Amino acid sequence: MLADLEWSRHYSGVCHFITLVAPTDDAKAVAAVMERHGRAATPIDNPSVRKVLRVGEHQYLTTRGHCDCGTVLAPRHDTPEAFEAKLAKEMVRMKRKGWSDAKIARAIEDRRKADEKPSGGGSDSLELWNAALHELRHQLKLPYVGLFVRFYSGAIATESFIASRREMREGLEWQHALASLEHDEVTIFH
């Protein structure tokens, strides 16, 4: 697990990653449940996500393999123009951070390649996430669980960004709530 954590600190790709948020520090129990659903649960502590967490909540990187590109979670951009506008903003941000033109070009090309992957082409489904989150709540007796999806352009554990938090109202069907996930938003399921 240490090797996984070290990887997440230093991985500097341009890909989607999914983080679980749970009010428990029992990483072994969380990992056992997530493994039954084909996912991982590696403790991670991104400071930008931590800012929107409450006392006792912990972050777990759920990625198995290279990345979560193609996930069914979080909507994709509405139009090709909107995607290009996002890329232009990302390029400005990278330039401000001192990235070289060559590094920016590679990152933007990687982002375009990742975007070409069909939505939902990953190894997950709304049903998988629904089942995994429900089992986590019931097996670990948690009052709620949350998910966070981000398209990272730097190290997963240290990239700085503005995250938000949204609490899904009780009684809302989880599968419907999963379909409404937004990037950079910790979404809590009661």
C-alpha positions as CSV (number, residue, x, y, z in Angstrom):
1,M,0.0,0.0,0.0
2,L,2.9,2.4,0.6
3,A,4.0,2.0,-3.0
4,D,0.5,2.9,-4.1
5,L,0.6,6.0,-1.9
6,E,4.0,7.0,-3.2
7,W,2.7,6.6,-6.7
8,S,-0.3,8.9,-6.0
9,R,1.9,11.6,-4.6
10,H,4.2,11.7,-7.6
11,Y,2.0,10.6,-10.4
12,S,1.8,13.5,-12.8
13,G,-0.5,12.4,-15.6
14,V,-3.5,14.1,-17.2
15,C,-6.3,11.7,-16.3
16,H,-9.6,11.3,-14.3
17,F,-9.3,9.8,-10.8
18,I,-12.1,8.9,-8.4
19,T,-11.8,9.4,-4.7
20,L,-14.1,8.0,-2.0
21,V,-14.8,10.1,1.1
22,A,-15.9,8.2,4.2
23,P,-16.2,9.1,7.9
24,T,-13.8,6.3,9.0
25,D,-10.1,5.8,9.2
26,D,-10.4,2.0,9.0
27,A,-8.6,1.8,5.6
28,K,-8.4,-2.0,5.8
29,A,-12.2,-2.4,6.1
30,V,-12.9,0.2,3.4
31,A,-10.4,-1.6,1.1
32,A,-12.0,-5.0,1.7
33,V,-15.5,-3.7,0.6
34,M,-14.1,-1.8,-2.4
35,E,-12.1,-4.8,-3.6
36,R,-15.3,-6.9,-3.7
37,H,-16.5,-4.3,-6.3
38,G,-13.3,-4.3,-8.3
39,R,-12.1,-1.0,-6.9
40,A,-9.2,0.0,-4.6
41,A,-9.2,2.2,-1.5
42,T,-5.8,3.7,-0.9
43,P,-5.7,6.4,1.8
44,I,-4.8,9.8,0.2
45,D,-4.9,13.3,1.6
46,N,-5.2,16.0,-1.1
47,P,-5.2,19.4,0.7
48,S,-7.7,20.9,-1.7
49,V,-10.2,18.1,-1.0
50,R,-9.4,18.2,2.7
51,K,-10.6,21.8,2.8
52,V,-14.3,20.7,2.2
53,L,-14.2,17.6,4.5
54,R,-15.6,17.5,8.0
55,V,-13.8,16.3,11.1
56,G,-13.4,12.5,10.9
57,E,-13.8,12.2,7.1
58,H,-11.0,10.5,5.1
59,Q,-10.1,10.3,1.4
60,Y,-9.4,7.0,-0.4
61,L,-8.2,6.8,-4.0
62,T,-10.4,4.1,-5.7
63,T,-8.4,3.8,-8.9
64,R,-7.3,0.3,-9.9
65,G,-4.7,0.4,-12.7
66,H,-3.6,3.5,-14.5
67,C,-6.5,5.9,-14.2
68,D,-10.3,6.3,-14.3
69,C,-10.7,7.9,-17.7
70,G,-13.9,6.7,-19.3
71,T,-15.7,6.6,-16.0
72,V,-19.5,6.9,-16.0
73,L,-19.2,9.4,-13.2
74,A,-19.3,13.2,-13.7
75,P,-20.6,14.6,-16.9
76,R,-18.4,15.4,-19.8
77,H,-18.3,18.8,-21.5
78,D,-21.4,19.8,-23.4
79,T,-19.9,20.8,-26.7
80,P,-16.5,20.6,-28.5
81,E,-16.2,24.4,-28.1
82,A,-16.7,24.1,-24.3
83,F,-14.0,21.4,-24.2
84,E,-11.6,23.7,-26.1
85,A,-12.4,26.6,-23.8
86,K,-11.5,24.4,-20.8
87,L,-8.3,23.4,-22.5
88,A,-7.4,27.0,-23.1
89,K,-7.9,27.9,-19.5
90,E,-5.9,24.8,-18.5
91,M,-3.0,26.0,-20.8
92,V,-3.0,29.4,-19.1
93,R,-2.9,27.8,-15.7
94,M,0.0,25.5,-16.7
95,K,1.9,28.5,-18.1
96,R,1.4,30.4,-14.9
97,K,2.8,27.5,-13.0
98,G,6.0,27.7,-15.1
99,W,5.4,24.7,-17.3
100,S,7.4,24.6,-20.6
101,D,5.6,24.9,-23.9
102,A,6.6,21.3,-24.7
103,K,5.2,20.0,-21.4
104,I,2.0,21.9,-21.9
105,A,1.6,20.6,-25.4
106,R,2.0,17.0,-24.2
107,A,-0.4,17.5,-21.4
108,I,-3.1,19.0,-23.7
109,E,-2.6,16.2,-26.2
110,D,-3.0,13.6,-23.4
111,R,-6.2,15.4,-22.3
112,R,-7.5,15.3,-25.9
113,K,-6.7,11.6,-26.2
114,A,-8.4,10.9,-22.8
115,D,-11.4,12.8,-24.0
116,E,-11.7,10.7,-27.1
117,K,-12.4,7.7,-24.9
118,P,-16.1,7.0,-24.9
119,S,-18.0,8.2,-21.9
120,G,-18.8,5.2,-19.8
121,G,-16.0,3.2,-21.5
122,G,-14.2,2.6,-18.2
123,S,-14.5,-0.3,-16.0
124,D,-17.3,1.0,-13.9
125,S,-21.0,1.6,-14.0
126,L,-23.7,3.5,-12.0
127,E,-24.8,0.1,-10.7
128,L,-21.3,-0.8,-9.5
129,W,-20.9,2.5,-7.6
130,N,-24.5,2.2,-6.2
131,A,-23.7,-1.3,-4.9
132,A,-20.3,-0.4,-3.5
133,L,-21.5,2.7,-1.7
134,H,-24.5,0.9,-0.2
135,E,-22.3,-2.0,1.0
136,L,-19.8,0.4,2.5
137,R,-22.6,2.1,4.5
138,H,-24.1,-1.1,5.7
139,Q,-21.0,-3.2,6.4
140,L,-19.1,-0.4,8.2
141,K,-22.2,1.2,9.7
142,L,-21.4,4.6,8.2
143,P,-24.0,7.4,8.3
144,Y,-23.0,8.5,4.7
145,V,-20.3,8.1,2.0
146,G,-19.1,10.4,-0.7
147,L,-17.4,10.5,-4.1
148,F,-15.1,13.0,-5.7
149,V,-14.1,13.0,-9.4
150,R,-11.3,15.2,-10.9
151,F,-9.4,15.4,-14.1
152,Y,-5.9,15.9,-12.7
153,S,-3.0,17.5,-14.5
154,G,-0.5,17.1,-11.7
155,A,0.3,14.9,-8.7
156,I,-3.0,13.5,-7.3
157,A,-2.1,14.0,-3.6
158,T,-0.8,17.5,-4.0
159,E,-2.4,19.2,-7.0
160,S,-4.1,22.5,-5.9
161,F,-7.6,23.4,-7.0
162,I,-10.9,24.6,-5.6
163,A,-13.2,21.8,-4.5
164,S,-16.8,22.2,-3.4
165,R,-19.2,20.0,-1.4
166,R,-22.8,18.9,-2.1
167,E,-25.0,16.9,0.2
168,M,-27.6,14.8,-1.6
169,R,-30.9,15.0,0.1
170,E,-32.1,11.9,1.9
171,G,-34.6,9.9,0.0
172,L,-33.1,10.7,-3.4
173,E,-32.4,7.6,-5.4
174,W,-28.6,7.1,-5.3
175,Q,-28.3,6.0,-8.9
176,H,-29.9,9.3,-10.0
177,A,-27.6,11.2,-7.7
178,L,-24.6,9.3,-9.1
179,A,-25.6,10.4,-12.6
180,S,-25.5,14.0,-11.5
181,L,-22.0,14.1,-10.1
182,E,-19.9,17.1,-11.0
183,H,-16.1,17.4,-11.4
184,D,-14.3,18.8,-8.4
185,E,-17.3,18.4,-6.1
186,V,-17.4,16.1,-3.0
187,T,-20.8,14.6,-3.3
188,I,-22.2,13.1,-0.1
189,F,-24.8,10.3,-0.2
190,H,-26.9,9.9,3.0
